[in-house]
Structures are given as structure tokens and as C-alpha cells.
Amino acid sequence: MGDDSQSWTAAPAAAERARSVLAAAWSCSVTAEGTREELVGAHTVTEDGRVLVDVPEDSALLAAAICAPRGEPSAVLEFADVAPVPVRNRIRARLWLAGWFAVEEGQLAFRPTRVVLRQPSGAVVVDLDEFAAAVPDPLTTAEARLLTHLADCHADAVERLTRLVEHDSLHGAVRVQPLAVDRHGLTLRIERSRAHGDVRLAFHAPADDVAQLTERMHVLLTQASAASCPRALQRQRTDGDR
């Protein structure tokens, strides 16, 4: 783990985050040649980040690809990253891919020429070579199951983790939910009556599978147990129970 920890960061790079959004998305919106279609369960992603889309024979997108003067109509694909746990403002990120469609063996193969990732911190243009070389976070496909299990079955653990959050960040909190998890850390959504904020709890080392994630979570919970109880959240919940 020594070599890996030297390059470890507390948050995923933009290219990795973009590939994770792409890998987890089940649907996408496609705009091409003046047409827009909402596709569900119709796309797959190659190792280099190209998107292959299965469309019906009467699809306007397929007709546009066949009839385009250059044979490659320009298009924009939009993907939304939705939190699996019910929280306020569930869209965690949006990913836009601009590029060209080509017909390959009955499928539409999309080659991106511009990649834009928008997160709450702002939008960033992802380098194309970095996007092609990046791989999704190893927990991407398991994240929804992991977060819903944590929220539904271990609310006490979520509450204990708030002991690792600065007291000022918990002021006025009415609910805390797990918002996201990746190999680098866990993000909590702190909801107040009229606003919300996110707090990230970084792991001491990256987690490359669910077994390692379990160990990282145990370390966080041990740290939380040793920390002082967040009085602001306790007082808010006590007042709400009256």
C-alpha cells in the first residue's frame, strides 16, 4: 500500500469523476441535428471513454447519422449523477460530452471532442487524453447499494460520524445523510431548515474494493467514537423531539 498511498489524494480527479458518472449513469439525453432523445439503458462505455448507443431503426438519431453530409453528425450527450439516498437537491454532478456520432455495426459510436463536468464546486473542462486514460472509481457500481444500506440500516453510525464534523458545520442541522462514497472518502449531506451543505470525511488510505471500504469505515467510526459528541446536532434533535 506504500506506493499507492504516495499518489493518494482526498478526492477523485476530474477525469476519474467524469468516468465514474459515465459508468454509473443508466440514462442520458442526446441532442443531435436539431433532435433530442432521452435514452434509458441504451448505452455502454468502452475502455477509452467512447459511448456506444443502441437505438431503434426508426430513431431520429440514427437517421441523422446516416444522412449527415459528413456521415458524422455533431451531438451533445448529457448524463446526470443522482444521489441514491433521498436528500435535498439529489443531482450531485452533470456530465456533458460534445463530439461526433458514427454508425458502427448498427450502433451509434460517439467520439467526444469536449468533456465538461459540473459539480457544486463549479464546472471544469476535462482533458481528453486524461478522460480516455482514466478509469471509474472502483466503488462506482456498488455505491448505490452501499449508501442506501448505510442510510437505512445504520443511521446510528451516520450520527456517530457527525462527531468528526466541525461543530459550526452542524449548527441548525435537522438531518444528516450519506451523500456519496468513493475510494477516497465519504461525503455527508447536512440539511438545515432552509439550506444544506456537504462535508467530506477522507479515508486514511484509498479503498479499492468493498472489503477495503469496510475497513476504512471502521477506522472512521473508531475515530468518531473517540471524538466529542456534536452538541449542536444533539440539541437540534432534542428540540425537534419535543
N, C-alpha and C positions, 0 to 999 in steps of 0.2 A: 504494500500500500504506500510505501515511501515515495516512489517515483510519481505515483498518481497524485498524491497529496500536494506535491510541489506545484502542479499546474491547476490545482483545485481552486475554484472561486465560489463565492457565496451565492451566486445567481447564474443562470444559464446565459450564454452569449446570444446575441440577437439571431444569428443564423440557426443555432440549435433550437431556440424558442420557436422560430418560424417553422422549422421542420417538425417540431412537436405538434404545433397547431395543425399542420397539414396532415400528420399521421393520425391524429385523434378525430378530425372532422368527419362527420358522417354525411354531411350535405354541403352544397356550395351553390353560389349564384354565378351564372355565366352570362356576360354581356358581350355580344359579337355582332358586327354588321347591323346594328340597329335592333337586334333582338335580345331578349333577356329570358333566361330559363332558370328555374330552380330545380336542381337535381339532388336526389336523395339516394344514397347507396350506389352511385353510378361511377365513382372514380376510384382509381388506385394510383399509387405513387411509386415510381421507380427509385432505385438507389441514388440516382443523381438528381432527384427532385423533379423530374418531368411528371406531368399529370396525364394519365390515360383515362379517357371518358367514354363510357358506353352510352350511346344514345339510340333511340328508336329510329327506324328508317325514315319516318316522316318528320324527324326533328328539323327545326329551322336551322339549328347549329350545323347539322350535317350538310344541309343544302347550301349553307353559306360557305362551308369549307370546300365543297365540290365546285361551286360556281364562282368562287373568288377569282379575280383576274390572275393573281399570282399563285393561286392554289393554296395560299396560307393566309386566311383572314386574321386580322388582329382581334384580340379578345382580352377581357379582364375577368379573372376568377376571384371571387371573394369568399373567404372562409371565416366563420365566427367560432371563437373558443368560449364555450359556455360552461360556467361552473356547474358541477354535478349536484352540489348541495344548494338547496333553496336559500338564496341571500338576496339582498337588495342590489340591483344592477348586476345581473349574472354574467354579462359579457366581459370576460377577462381580457380578451385581445381580439383584434381583427387582422386578417392577413389578406393582402391584395397581391395578385400575380398578374402582371401585364405581359403579353407576348403574342405568340402566333400558334394557330391550330394547323395541323396537317392530318390528313386521313392515312391511317396505317392499319391495314388488315381489318377494316370495318370499325375501327375505333378512332376517336379523335385524340391525337397526341399533342399535348400543349407544351411548348418550349418557352419558359419565362425569359423575358429580357429586362424585367424590372420587378423587384420584390420589396414590398413595403409592409412593415409590421407596426401596428399601432397598439400600444398598451397605455394604461393610465398615466405612465410617466411621459408619454409623447410618442410621436411616430419616428421611425428610423428606416432609412433605405438600406437594405441588406445587400452586401457584396455578393454578386452572382457566383463567383468561384467559391466563396465561403458557404453559400447556400447549397451548392451542389455537393460540396465535400462534407457538410455537416450530417449528423445522424440524429434522429429524435431522441429525446430523453428516454433512458431505459425503463422508466416507470410510466410512460405515457399511456400505454394500453391498459394498465392496471389502476391508473389514478382514480377514475370514477368510482370503481368498487372500493378502493381503499378509503377515499374521503367519505363516501356515504356510510360505510361501516363505522368509521371513526365518529361521525356525527350522530348516527342512530343508536349505536351500541356503547359508545364510550364518551358520553357527554361529561362524565366526571374527569376524564383525562384531559379533555379540551379545557375545562375550567382550571385544572391544575396547571396547564401550560401557560395560562394567563399570568402566573406568578413570575414568568420570565419577561413580561412586558413592562415597560416603564409605566409607573403609576399615572403619569399625566396622560398617556395614551388611552387609559381606561376610564378617564373621567367622563361621566354621563353614559357609560356603556349600558345597553339594555340586553344585548345578545352578542355572543362570540361564536363564530362558526369556522370550521376549517375550509379555506377557500381554494388552496392549491397545494400540491406537493410535487417535488421533483428530486432528482438525485442530490441537489444542493441544499434543500431545506423545505420547511413547512411554512405556509402563509396563512395567517388567521385574519378573518374579516371581523372588525369590531364595529358593530352597529349601534348608533345612538338614535334618539327620537327623530332627528331631522337630518342626520348626516351619517357618514361611515368612513372608516379608514382601515388600512391594511398594515399588518405588522409581520415581518418575516423573521422566522427563527431558523438560523443557519445550523446545519449539521456540522459536527466536528470533522467529518470526512465524507466524501461522496458515497452515495448508496447506489450500487449498480444493479441491484435486484431487490426483490421484496424481502428476502431474508436479511440483507444488509439494512434495509429501511427499518425493519423491526428493531434491530439493534440500535440504530440511530435514534429512533423514537424513545426507546428505553433510556438512553442517555439523557435526552431532553427531559423526560419525566422525572428522572433521578435528580437532575439539576433543579427542576421545578419544586420537587418535594423539599429540597434543602433551602429554597428561597422563601422570603416572607410572603404572606398571603396578601393579595391585592385588595386593600381595604376599600378602595373606591368602587370596585366591582361588587364586593360583598355588600357594601352599604346600599348600592343601587338596587341589587336584587332583594335585599331585605325590605327596602321601602316598597318595591313593587309587589311584594307578597302580602302587604298589609291590606 
